[in-house]
Amino acid sequence: MSTPAPEPSGLPDPRSAYDAFLLVSFGGPEAPEQVMPFLENVTRGRGIPPDRLADVAEHYDFFGGVSPINAACRTMIEALRDEFVAHDIDLPIYWGNRNGEPSLDQTLARMADDGVRRAVAFVTSAYSSYSGCRQYRENLADAVAPLGARAPRLDKLRHYFNHPGFLEPLVDNVLAALDRLPVHVRGGARLAFTTHSIPLTQAEASGPAGGAYIAQHQEAARLVADEVARRTGVVHAWALVFQSRSGPPTQAWLEPDIGDHLAMLAADGCPGVVMVPIGFVSDHIEVRYDLDVEATERAAMLGLPVARAGTAGSDPRFIAMIRGLVQERAAVQRGRTVDRVALGRLGPSHDACPAGCCPNPRGPRPTCCQAE
């Protein structure tokens, strides 16, 4: 990561392959009265105890019943519009959410009404997993099904967990967080890379051959930690930990939880910690509450200095990455050979997911954006 990511060159205008760009995100409530219906919709059929939903509702109430994720998407869209204009890319941008408005159903119907025939989709999830990839593709299939012959053809951009446009902002954010720790603890501070906990069975089944969720996170964390060490001359010990578990207590989920990890570090005499939300694209509720409130309060009770690194959000390098991935995929659709930017050992991810990738734990369902 010591040199800037190479820019795509000599690539066709994306309009030669696509006539729209679709931002696909999770969605969230934007008023207090929307919180509980939103949570019930998100967790329907998953056996989440009512008291857990009530607990999570309080997280949203802490921020006035408004999730930060929609504002983050709006900011990203404005930055993308500017990025597209700066590079003479004339693609209209649409936005649809898995949960809440604008819904994928509404957005795909509007795209069909506007005459969109083929669109490239960017999902605000960087890693392979059922909830982070296949479920979005199922939701897209649900949204296009009622449209029949009018339905746009959708291509999902590849996973970007090891793209420099995603990782370079995280490196800078870790360095900034280290600087916010008291001077006397910085040298010995640990890095706690956090991501969403998911059921152990889903983690094991993720990706085309299984185990991708953990392997991709570990690779991204290693790349960030190595670059921090290169820039500072200090090697900070690190660990991948988990947060925001929502499943029933009888089901095995990925551990350790960030709170338990902080307690272990405090007991071991760790002088300070930087929490790095490497599993999240933007500062949404599970970052703003689970880390900034709950984990930070836990650390204060333990007497452990902590700082939280920012996410990629709408960093110009992240926005440029999205534009580059659009150009890359357009070139592929036009039959061009193109250098696919990726750092580390795992290489660039597949463009179209294999049929058995990240299987639905409740049984097969139709999907979009799958290898034929």
N, C-alpha and C positions, 0 to 999 in steps of 0.2 A: 504493500500500500504506500510505498515511498514515492511512487510516480502517479500522476493523474490517470484515471481510467481512459483507455483509448476511445476516441470518438468514432462512431460508424462513419465510413466514408464511401462515396460512390454508390450509395444505396438508392433504390427507387423511392419516389414520393409515396408515402403510405396510402395515398388516395388511389394508387394503382392496384392495391389489394383490398382496401377497406374504405367504407364510406362513413364510419363513425367510430368513436372511442367510448367505451363504457366503463365507468368506475363502479366497482362492486364492493360494498362494504357491509358491516354487520348491522348498523343502525342503532338507534337508542331513543329513549323518551325525550321530549322537549317541553314537557309540562308535568307538574306533580300528578295530575289525574291520569297520565299515561303510563306511570311507572309500573303499577301492578299488572295491568293488562299486557304491557310489554314483556314483563318477566314470565307471566303465565304462558304467553305465546312462545317465548324462547325455550322454555323447559317442558313444554307439553309432551307427554309420553315418556319422560325420562325418570319418573319416580323421585323427583326432588321433593323433600319434605316441606310442608307449608312454612315451618318456622325458619327454614333456610331462605325461602323467598322473602319472608318478612325482614330477615337480617340484611339481605342484599338491597331490598327496597330502601332501607335506611341509608345505605351508601349513596343512592341517588338523591335522597332527601337532603343529605349533607350539602349537595350542590344545587339545591333548589328544585329538585326533580328534573334537572336537565343534564343529559349526558354530554360530555365534551366531544364525542366522536363525530357528530354531524357538523359541528363548527370546524373541526379539523378537516373533514371532507370538503367543505365549502372553500376553505383556504387552499387546499390542495388543487381543487379544480381551477381556481383563479390563477394559481401559479402555473398550472399546466397550460391554460389558455395562453398565457404570456410566453411560455416556453415553445409552444407550437407556432405561435406567430413569429417568434424570433428565428425559427428555423424553417419558415415557409411551409408549415404543415397545416393544411386546410381541412382539419377533421373536426366536426362538431362533437362536443363532449356531452355525454349523458351520464346520469348517476342513479343507481338503484341500490336499495338496501335489502338484506335478508329479512330484517325485522324493522317495522316502522316505515314511515314515509320519508322520501319517495320509495315506494316498494318496487321490487323487481317486476311484479305484474304490471304496475302502472307504467313503468319506464319502458319495458319491452313493447307494450301496446302503443305507446307514443312513438317509439322508434319505427314500428311497423307503419303507423299512420303517416310518418314523415318519409316513408319510402326507403328506409335503410334496408339494404340487402345483406351486407356482411360487415360485422363489427369486431373489433379487437377489444378484449375485456381484461382489465387489470383488477386483481383482487387484493385488498389490503390485508393480506396474510402471506408471509414470506416462506412458510415451511409446509412440508408434506404432513397431512393428517386427515382423518375423516372430517372433523369440524373445520379445519383450515383450508381444505381444498375440495374433497369430493362432495361435501354437503352443499357448498356453493354451486357446484356443477349440477347437483340435483335440483337446487332452487331455480337455477337458470332453465333447466329442462321443464320444470313446472310452469315457469313464466311464458315460455315460447309455445307450449303445447296447445293452448286455446287459439293461437293465432293462425294455425294451419299453414297454408302456402304463403301467407304474408310474413311469417316469422323470419327475422334476420338470422343468418348463419353466424355463429359466435365462435371465436378462437380465443382461448385464455392464454395470456402471457405466462411464460415459465416462472418457476420459483426463483427468487432473487436473494435468498439468505446469504449467499457468498459473493454477491455483486459489490464492487467497491462503492457504488453509489449508495448502497444501504449501510455498509460497514464504516466507511470513512467518517460520516457524521457521528456515528456512535463512538469512534475513537476520540474525536474532539470533545464529545460530551463527557466521556469518562475522564479525560484530562481536566476539564473544567470542574467536574465534581470532586476530583482529588484536591484541586486548589481550594475548594470550599471546606475541606476538612481542616481541623487545627494543624498547624505546621508540624507539631511534634509527633503526630500520628501518621502523617502521609506516607513516609517511607515503608512502614510496616502494614499499611492498609491492605485488606483483602478485597477482591472483586467478587461480588455475588451476582452472577448473570441469572436473571429471572425470566420465566416464561409461564404460560398458562398450564396448570396441571390438567392432564386428561386421563381417562381410564387406562390402566396398564395394558389391557388387551388391545386398545386402539393404538397405543404407542408401538406395541410389538408388531402390529399389522400394517403400520404406516409405510407408504412408498411401494414401489413395485416389488421389492424383495423383503419388506419388513424392516423395522428398526430405524426408518428414515427420520422420524421426528427427533429422536435423541441424537442421532449421528449428525444431523444438520445443525442442530443447536450447539452441540459440542464443537463442531468445526467453526461456526461463526464466532463463538466465544473465544476459541483458541486464536483465531486470526486477530480479533480485537485486542486480546491480552498481549499477544506477541508484538503488535504494533505499538501499544502503550509502552511496553518494555523497551522497544527500539528507540522511541522518541525521548523517553525519560532516563534511560539507563538503569531503571529499577524494575526488577522482576516481581510482580505482585501475584501472590498465590490466588487462584480463582476456583470457583465451583459453579456448576449449573444447578440451580434450585428452582422451586416451583411455587405457584401462588394461585389464588382464586379458585380453589377446588369448589365444585358445586354438586357433586354426586352424593348418593346415599352412603352412609358410613360402612355398609356391608360390602361395598365395591372397592377394589384396590385401585388407587390412583397414584400417579407419579409423586414421589417424595424425594428429598425433604422439603417441607414447606419453608418459605423464607423466614417466618417467625421462629421456627424451631432451629433453623440454621444460624440465625443471629444469636440465639441463646447458647448454642454450642460454641460459637466463636467467642462470645463473651466469657464463657466458662474456661476456654483455652487461653485467655489473656490477650486476645486479638485487640490491637489498639484502635482500629477503625475499619469501616466498611464502605465501599461504594456499591450501591445497588444499581444494576444495569439491566433495564427492561428489554433485553435483546429479543424477546419473543413478540414485541408489540411495535407496530408501525408508528402509532401516534399516542399522545398522552390522553388516553380515554379513561373511563371510570376505574378500570382495574389497575391502572397505573396511579391515577390521582388519589384514589381512596386506599386501595390495598397496600400500596407502597408508601405514598406520601402521608397517609394518616395512620393506618393500623401498624405497618411495619416500623414506621418512624417512632410511633409511641412505644412500641415494644422495645426498640433499641434504647430509648430514653430511660425506660424502667430498668434496663440492664446496665445503664451507664456506658453504653457503647456509642461513640460518635459515628454517625452515618451521613452520607450524602447520596442523593439519587441523580443518576445521569439522565439526560433527556433522550427522547426518541428521535428517529430520523425526521418525522413530521413532514414539513414542507421545506426542508433544507434544499437549497438549489441543486446540490449534487444528487439528491434523491429524485427530485423532479426531472433532472437531466437523465437519470437512469431510466425512468419510465418512458420518456421520449425515445431514448436509445433502444429500449426493448421493443417499442412499437416499430421503429425503423427496421430492426433486426428481423422481427416476425414478418413484416411486409416483404422483406427480401427473400425470406424462406418461401413464402407463398408464391413469389415470382420465379422460384427455381434458382435463385442465386446462392452461391456459397459465401458464407459470412463468418467472420470471427465472432464467437460468442464469448463475451467477457465474463469471467468468473475467477475468483481467487481460491487458493488452497488446493486440497487434495481431491475433493469430490467432483470438481468440474461443473460445467453448466448442466442444469436440469433439462429433462425432456420438454418438448413443446406441447405434446398431447399426451395425456395420462393413459397408460395401459388400462385395459378393461378391468383387471383385478386390483388396481392401485387403491390403497386406503379404503378397504371395503366397508360398507354400511353395516354396523353391528346388528341392526335389526332386519337385515335382509336386503336383497338387491332392489334398486329403484332406477328409473331412467336417469341418464345424465347427459349433459352437453359437454363439448370440448374433450372428447375421448378419442383415442387412436382408433382408426377404422381398420 
